[in-house]
Amino acid sequence: MLLSGIGLVLFTALATTASEIKPVTVPLVRNQEGHLSQIRRSVKEKRQVHKEPLFNAAGREFLIEVDIGTPAQRFNVTMDTGSATLWVPSTDCSMLKCPYERFNASQSSTLNQTNTGFQIEYGIGMANGTYAMETVSVGGLTVTGQAVGLANETDDILGTFTEGYSNGIMGFGFPSMNAFRGYSQDIPFVFNLVNNNLIPEPIFSVYLNSAFHYGYSGEVMLGGIDESKYSGQLTYAPVMAYQMTDITGQTKSVYIYWTVGGTGIRSSSGYSTNFDQLQGFVLDTGTTLTYVPDQVASDLVQSITKKDPKSIYDVFNGVYRVDCSLGSQDQNVEFLVATSTQAANNQLNLTVSLRELIIPIDDAETPEEANECAFGIAPFPQNSLTGSAVNFILGESVMRSFYTVHNMGQQTVGIARAISSSTGGRSETGDNDNSEGATASSNLIQSLVITTVVIATSINILF
């Protein structure tokens, strides 16, 4: 095992034959001290050079165990619907920038090294290196000739944890995200599963579980839907297309992010805003919090806290600090999603309990036990590199309340209320000890990350 007592992903692959292709279930474990948790830490250290961090770094990520090359070299990478590239560090990257396992190209008999360089920027952080075509396996599913970025340099991505880390990113976004960055041969692994008829349906389904469920907390199903993980019926929303100009100067309408059309936001405390036109809500499993425009975040917090003077914006960490007792109040926040690009008459209400949005930032595991808490919705950090076309990112703080089915063939997202498998604590599966939940809670502030990949600042969403 590469991971010790943290967010590793184990895979349970169902046997397949040529006549019977079955979906693959990928259990997810929350990464308690992952590599993306270093991003916010690194940014904060640049601002507070002479100060100790407020909290020890710990991640809010979900990892996938990936085998690359022949014989396989194993990496634990972050599952990210906000990007579309699979990359891991290579031996050409220094230990300072890439402190964990590094892919050794000389040890793989199936490596096809290219001369094509890759550079990818996230909302915060970046990696660059060269592409290789390799054999990649996830959960017993194998793709040959999969594009893999072999990083020789990273910045604000990989940390220096002694245990518990993610060592790269696997993007589940649309191929056009890479094509418009000039990397048309970089087809995301999950789309290659469809292209090679390795899964029965062109879908993947994501279940993250409650914020207070540690250890083995969720799953990804490749090619199917787990009906035991949600209640009610799935409601489908179309993915919004973006109008972009490629490197040849041609303007096209393409799918990039898993973006649904937002019609408004409201809360049970009385806050309400309705958009004049659909706004893109990017669904991103790799981003810790949910990010909205500054004024929306400010007005929402003031409404929920009743303008409590103790609720303040922490400029260093980019979060609102709020009273932990809010977690015991019967309140909610709703994100309104259009189920059609033509009209907002039939909208889907994504209702999130306020308890899921009140996140401990001390040693406590739940808001009821905590003395210091942060709000799970925040304004975009000033140093975020996300483009002007991205105004809303629904990150883990919101998406873990829902079961989502991403349809790659029809470009839709099915959404239903997730069934939490626990009201708190950690899963009975796995080796986690009792310190993990507290560690994860106390280290939230430094673990805030935005992994939505940057395409351009001039793209426009189509309605």
N, C-alpha and C positions, 0 to 999 in steps of 0.2 A: 504494500500500500504506500502511495506517495503522501497520503494525508494522515494526520494523527489527531483524532478527536475533533475534527472540524467538518467543513462542508464538502465532503467528497460526494461524488455521484457514483453509485453502483448501477450496473445494468442487468436487467432481466430480459434476455432476448428469447422470444418464442421461436421454436424450430420452424424452418420454412423449407418448402420444396418448390419445384418448378410449377406445380399445379396448385399450390396453396401458399400464398404469400400472406403473412399475418402481421399485424402491427407489433411494434416493439415498445415496451414500457421502460422508461428511463427514470428511476427514482432519483429525486434531487435531495441533497442535504445542504442546508444553509452553511455557507462558508463563514466561520466566525472570525477568521483572521486572514482575509484574502488579499490578493495583490491590488485589486482596485481600491481597497480601503486606503492604500497609501496615497492615492491621488489627492484626496482632500487634505491629508496630512502634509503632503509635500507642498501644496499650495499655501497652507497655513504657515508652515515653517518659513516660507519665503517672506511672509508678512510680519512674522514675529520671530525674527532671527535669534533674539536673545532671551526668548521665553520658552519655558517648557510647554509642550502641548497640554491642552486642557484635559484630554482623555486619551487613553491608550488606543491605538488603532485596532479596529476590528471590522470585518466586512459584513455587508448585507448582500452577499452574492450567492449564486447557485451554480455549482460546478458540474462539468461533464468530463468524464474520464475518456480520453481519446488515445488510441494507438496509432502511431505514425511510423511508416517505414517497415523494412523487412531485414532482420527481425524487428518486432515492434518496439518502439521507444514510447513510453507512456507519459502523458501529460494530463494534468487536471486544469481545465480551462473554464472560463466563465461563459455560461450560456447567455447570449445577448441578442434580443430581437431588434435592437437599435442599430446594428451594424451587420455586415455581410461577408466579412473575411475571417478565415481561420488562420491564426498566426501563433507561433511559439518562438521562444528565444533560441538562437543557434549558438554554436561554439564560437562564432565570430563576434559574439557580444561579450563585453567584459563582465566579470563577476560583479563589478560595482553596479552596472545597469541591469544585469540579468543574474541575480544571485542564486537561482535555483537550478533544476535540471535544464540542460540545454541540448538541443537536437544536434547530434553528431552525424553530419552528412556522409562521412567516410565509412560509417558502419552500416549503411543501408544499401542493399543490393537493388532496390526498386526506385531509387532516387533518380529523377530527371531534372537536373539543375538548369534553370533558365538564366538568361541575362537581363531579365525584366526586373527592375527595381519596384518595390512597393513602399508607399508611405501612407499612413492612415492617421488622421487626427480625430480625436473624440471631443465631446463637450469640454472635457479637461483631460489632457494627456495625449501622447502620440507614440507611434512605433514605426520604424522603417527598416528595410533590409532588401532581400531579393526573394522572388518567387521560385518555388520548386513544384514539380508535379510528383505526387507521391501516393502511396497506398495508405488510406485512412480508414480506421474501423471505429465504430461507436455502437455499443450494445449488440455486438455480433453482426452488424451490418457493415459491409466493406465496399468502399468506392476506390477503384484504381484510377490513377491519373487525376487525383484531386489537387487543386491548387492550394498550396500552403505557403504562407508568408514566413520566411525564416528571418527573424529580426536580428540585426546586428547592432541596433541602438534603440533605446526606449527612453522616455522622459515622463515622469509622474505617472507611471503605470505599475511597475513591479516594486514591491517593498523589500524589507529585510527581516522577515519574521523567522523565528527559529522553528516554529511549527505552524501548520495551518496556512496555506497559501494557494492562490490560483496562479497559473503559470502560462498565461496566454488568454486569448478570447476566441470563441467560436460564434460567428455571426449567423443569425437566422433571418436576416433581412432579404430584400429582393435583389436578384442579380443586377438589375439596372443601377443599383447603388454603386456597384463596382465598375460597370460599363461606362458610366458617365464620369468616373474618375480616371478612365483610360485603361481599365483592367477587364476587358470583356471576357478573358479566359478564366477569370476568377468566379466560378459558379459556386454559390454556397453549398455546403455538404448536403443540407436537407433537400435542396432542389435537385441535386444529383441523385439522391435516393429516388426521386420521382422520375427523372430522366432515364434511370436504369431499371425502372420497374421493380424496385426493391421493397416498396411498401404498397399495401393494397389500395390506399386512397392518398391523394395529394394533399394531405393535411398533417399538421402536428398540433397537439393539444397541450396546454400548459396549466399546471396547478402548483401554486406556490405555498398555500396554507397561511395560517394566521401569523401575525407578527410575533406572537408569543409562543410559537411552537418551534423548539430548537431541535437540532439533530436532523434526523431523516424527515424532512418536512414537506416535500412535494414530489412532483413527477412531471416528466414530459413523455407523452405518448407519440411515437412516430408512426403515422399512418392510420391512426384510429382515435376513438373517443372513449373515455372511461366514464360511464354514466353514474358510477358510484361516487364521483367526486363533486357533483353539483346537484342542486335542487331545481325543480321547475323545468322549463323548456329553454333550449338555446335560442336566442334571438340574434339574427345575423345582420351585420352592418357592412356596407360596401367599403372597401379600402379606397381612400382618396388618392387620385393621381396627381402628379406634379408636372408642371411644364418646365422643361429644362433645355438648355443649350449644350450640346455635347462638344467634344474637343474639335470637331470638324466645323462647328458653327451652325449645325442643324438644330432646330427647336422641335422637341418631341414631347408627347404626353406619356409619362412612364410612372410605374409604381416603384417607390423607393423604400419608404418606411411602412410599417404596419400602422397606418394612420386612418382613423375613423373621423367622421364629421361631427364636431361638437356644436350644439346649439345654445348651450348656456351652462351656468353653474349656480347652485343655490344650496342653502343650508336650512336646517330646522330652526336655527336661531334668527332667521329672518333675512339673511343675505340672499340677494338674487341678482343675477345679471343674465340677460338674453342677448345673444350676438345678432347683429344685423345680417350677417352672412355666416355660413358654416366656417368654423375654425378647425384646423387640423389638430386632433388629439393623437399624438404619437404614443403607441403602446410599447413600453420599453422595459423588459425584464432586467436589463443591466444597469438601470438607474435607481439609486436608493430611494430618493424622495420623489414627490410629484412637483413639477415646476410650472409656474404660471407667471403671467406678467406682474410686475411689481405692485401695481395698484390693486389688482385682483387679490393678491396674497395679503396685502395690508388690510383691505376692507373685510376680507373673509375672517382674518384673525381677530380684528376688532369686534366684529359681530359675534363671533363665538365666545370670546373672552369677556364680552360686555365692557370693552375698553379697560380691562384690568391693567393698572399701571405696572404690575409685575410681569406682564407679557411684553417682552421687548425683542427687538430684532438684533441678533448677534452678528455684527458686520464681519467679524473675523471668520466665523464659521458658516455664514450664509443661511442661518436658520432662525426661526422664531422660538424663543424660550417661553414656555407656557406653564401654567399651574398644572401639576400632575393630577389634581382632583378632577379635572375636566374628563379624564378617562372613565370616571364612574358615572358621568352624566349621560342621560338617554338622548343624545343628539346625533346628528348625521350630516354628512355633506353629500350632495348629489351632483354628478357630472351627467349632463344630458347629451345623448348621442342620437344622431339621425339614422334611421334605418333605410333611408333613401337619399340619393344625392339630389333629387329633384324637389323634395319638400320635407319639412320638419314636422309634419302632422303626426307621424307614427314614430315617436322618439322612444329611446330606451333610457331608463333612468338607472345609472350606476350609483347605487346608494352605499356609502361607506360609513360604517359606525365610527363615531368620534373616538372610541376606545382604540381602534386600529391606527388612528392618526396621532395619538399621544404616545410618544416614544421615550422611554427612560434613557437618560444619559448619565446616570450614576451607576452604582453597582446592583441596582434592582432589576428584576426580570419583567415586572409588570408596572403599569402606572399606579396601581393601588399601593405598591411597596416603595415607589420611588419618591425622591425629594426634588429631583431636577428632571425636567422633561423638555423635549423639542416637539414642534408641530410638524406633521408629515407632509405639509404642503409649504412650498417656499418660492420666493422669486428666483429667477435665474441668477447665478453668481455673475458678478461683473466681469470676471475673467473667462467666462464660458465662451467657447468658440462656436456654439451652435448658430446656424444661419438665421436670417430674418424670417425665413419661411417656417421656422419652428418656434411657435409661441407657447405651446403647451406640450409637456411630456408627462404622461401618466405612468409613473414609475412604480416600484414595488409597493410603496405605501398605499396605493390605491388598487393595483392589479392583483394583489394577493387575496382580495375579497371576492375575486371572480375566477371562474373557469373559462378559459379562452380556447377556441378552436380556430386555428389559422389555416384557411383554405388557399393553397397556392395555385390551384387551377381556376377557381372562380373569383379570386381576389376579394374574399370576404373574411370577416372575423365573427365567429359565433361566441356569444357571451351569456353566461348564466351565473347565478349566485353560487359561489363555492361553498362546499360543506367542510367546515374546519374539523380536522381529525383530533384536535385537542384544544382546550380552552387555555392552555398555558403549559409551561415546562418544556420537556424535550421528549423526543420519541424514545420508545423502549427498544427500538432497533438501533444498533450501533454501539460505539465505545465511548460516547461522550460522558465526561464526568460532570459533577455538579457545578464546576466553576465556569462552564462554558456560557451558560445563559447570562450570568452576571457579567462576564467579560464582554459578551456581545453588546449588552445594554450600555455598559459604562463607556464603550468605545464608539458609540454611534457617530458622534460629531465628526470624528476624523475619518469615518468610513464613507461619507457622502460622496457619491460619484455620479458622473453623467457620461454614459457610454454611447449616446447617440452620435453616430459618425457624422463628421462635417463633410458636406458635398460642395456647397457654394453659398454665398450670401445673397444671391439674386434669383433663386428659384422661386416659382410661384405655384401655389396649390390650386388645383382646378376643382371647381364646385359643380 
